[in-house]
């Protein structure tokens, strides 16, 4: 009976590890998207200033 309980206990632990790994992966994806949008905002500022410079010439 002890072996059966240990097997059942080990099966219960596995999904928890996968769930935390998936959460970490999702947070990394969210952080990457935030960085991408921030970079796009910063580049847009420079792009606008370059357009004004080109209009002057």
C-alpha positions as CSV (number, residue, x, y, z in Angstrom):
1,X,0.0,0.0,0.0
2,X,2.9,2.4,0.7
3,X,4.2,1.9,-2.8
4,X,0.9,2.8,-4.3
5,X,0.7,5.9,-2.2
6,X,4.2,7.0,-3.2
7,X,3.4,6.5,-6.9
8,X,0.2,8.5,-6.5
9,X,2.0,11.3,-4.6
10,X,4.7,11.5,-7.3
11,X,2.0,11.8,-10.0
12,X,0.4,14.7,-8.2
13,X,3.7,16.6,-8.1
14,X,4.5,16.5,-11.8
15,X,1.7,18.8,-13.1
16,X,2.5,21.5,-10.6
17,X,6.0,21.7,-12.0
18,X,4.7,22.0,-15.5
19,X,2.2,24.6,-14.5
20,X,4.9,26.8,-12.9
21,X,7.1,26.4,-16.0
22,X,4.2,27.5,-18.3
23,X,3.6,30.5,-16.1
24,X,7.3,31.5,-16.3
25,X,7.2,31.1,-20.0
26,X,4.1,33.2,-20.4
27,X,5.6,35.9,-18.2
28,X,8.7,35.9,-20.3
29,X,6.6,36.3,-23.4
30,X,4.7,39.2,-21.8
31,X,8.0,40.9,-20.9
32,X,9.3,40.4,-24.4
33,X,6.1,42.0,-25.8
34,X,6.4,44.9,-23.4
35,X,10.0,45.5,-24.5
36,X,9.1,45.3,-28.1
37,X,6.3,47.9,-27.8
38,X,8.6,50.1,-25.7
39,X,11.3,49.9,-28.4
40,X,8.7,50.7,-31.1
41,X,7.7,53.8,-29.2
42,X,11.3,54.9,-28.9
43,X,12.0,54.3,-32.5
44,X,8.9,56.2,-33.6
45,X,10.2,59.3,-31.8
46,X,13.4,59.1,-33.8
47,X,11.6,58.4,-37.0
48,X,9.5,61.5,-36.6
49,X,12.5,63.7,-36.0
50,X,14.2,62.2,-39.1
51,X,11.2,63.1,-41.2
52,X,11.4,66.7,-40.1
53,X,15.1,66.8,-40.9
54,X,14.4,65.5,-44.4
55,X,11.6,68.1,-45.0
56,X,14.2,70.8,-44.2
57,X,16.4,69.6,-47.0
